[in-house]
């Protein structure tokens, strides 16, 4: 019985160590969202347990680096006049907001080792999300109207898919559904 207990304990320790290593590897490879997901999953199970304390600084580091990376990318895109960057801008703001919302329920996170609370700089992205969604919606609608006037059968499918995406991100936006019906016909 003692041997079984020792083996089970060793397996649990190995599994938890490999998860910490996976988190560190994800951070080092630049896959910050994966590192955040691993850390959050482990902290949900027991944010105050000693075995999960290693995830708190990893989560802080991954969140900070992911936010910095997204902010730099957004700055580059906002300088670009190409309308093809409108969708990635909108999707990035959504991703940043979702990332914060995954961490927020875990707060406050206290690092027992350092006897301090984990620090996360959260921002309110709602106005940026709405503004980028409106700009993207206007672009998709205008582009679809122009394309419908001269589209071939294959192009109508692309127009319809753009309008369906538009209806997904911004339901009932102006005359989207009427244009969708027109593209179907």
N, C-alpha and C positions, 0 to 999 in steps of 0.2 A: 504494500500500500504506500509506503514511504517513497519507493522508487517511482511509482506512478505519479505521485504528487510532485516529485522533483522533475520528472520528464515534462509534465503538463506546464509547470512553472517555467521551465527552460523554453518550451515552445512559445508560450505567451510572451516572454521577454524577447525572443528572436523576432517574433511577428511585430511587436511594437517597435523594435529597433529598426527593422527593415522599413517600416512606414515612415519613421523619422528620416531615414536615409533617402527614401523616395522623395520626401518633401524637400530635403536639402538639394538633391539632384535636380529636381524640377526648378528650384530657384536658380541654381548655377547654370542651367541650360536656358534660362529666360522664360520658362513656362510658368509664369507667376500665378495665373489663374488655377492651374492644376495644383500647385503648392498650396494655394489658399483653400481649394476644395478638400485636399487631404487633411490639412490642419483643422478646418471647420468640422469635418466629419468626426475626427477624433475628439475635438473639444466638446462637441454636442453630447457625447457619451459621458463625459465627466470633466468639466472644465477645471474643477478644483482638485482632481485626483493628482497624486504625485507623478504618476506615469505619463500624464498628458501635459505636464508643465513644459516639456521641451518644445511643444508646438506653439506656445505663446510668442516667444521671440521670432520664431520662423514665420508665424502669421503676420506679425508686425512688419518684418522685413519684406515679405512677399507683397503685402498690401502697399507699402510705400513704393516699392520698385514698380509694381503694376500701374499705380496711379501716375507716377512720374513718366513712365513709358507712354501711357495713353495721352497725357497732357502734351508731351513733345510731339506726338503724332498729330494730335488735333491742331496744334500751332502750325505745323507744316501744311496740313490740309486746308486750313482757313486762309492761307496765303495763296493757295492754288485756285485760279478762276475756273478750272475745269468742273463742269457740273457732275462729273462722274464721282467726285469725292463727297457729294451730298449724302449719299446713303451710308458710306462708312463713318461719316461724322455723326449721324443720327444713331447708328448702331453702337458706336463707341460710347456715346453718352449713356445709352441704355445699359451697356455692359458695366460701366462705372457705377451706375446707380444700383444695379443688381448685386454687384460685388459688395457694396456697402450694406445693402439690406441682408446679405447672408451673414455678415459679421455682427451687425447691430444687436440681434437677440442674445448674443453671447456676452455682451458687455454687462457689467464690468469684468474684465479679465485680470486677475491678480497673479503676478508671478511670485510664487512663494520663495523661490531661490533669491531673488533680488528685493523682495518685499516692496514691490511697486505695482501700480496699475499699468496695464498696457495702454499705449498711446496710439490712437488712430485719428487722423485728420479727415473728418467727413465733411463733404460739401453738399449743398443742395443743388442738384442738377436739373430740377424740374423746369425752370425757365429755359435752360439750354436745350432740353429735350423738346419742349414745345416749339421753340423757335426753329430748331433744325428740322423738326417734323413738318412744320408749316412750309418752310423753304423747299424741302424735298417734295412735299405734296404738290405745291404749285408747279415745280419743275416737271414732275411726272404727269400731271394733268395737261399742262401745256404741250409737252412733248407727245403725249398720246393723241391729243386733238390734231396736231399737225400730221402725225403718222397715219391716222385713220383716213385722212383726205387722200393719201397717195399709196396706201399699203397694198401689198400683195397678200395672198392667202397665208403664207408663212409669217409675214410681218404682222398680220392680224393676231396671230397666236402670241407673238412677243408683246404686242400692245395689250392684249387681254391679260397676260401674266403681269405686266407692269401695273395695270389697273387693279388687278386682284390684290397685288402687294399693297398698293395705295389704299384700297378699301380695308385691308387688314390693319395697317398702321394708323389710318385715319378714317374710320367708318363714316359713311354718308358725306364724304367731302364733296361739296358742290355737286356736279353732275357726273360723278364717277360711275354710278350704277347704270345710268343711261348710256354712257360711253361703253361700258362693259357689254351691255346688251347689243349695242351697235357693232361692236367688234365680233361678238358671237354670230350675229346674222351675216 
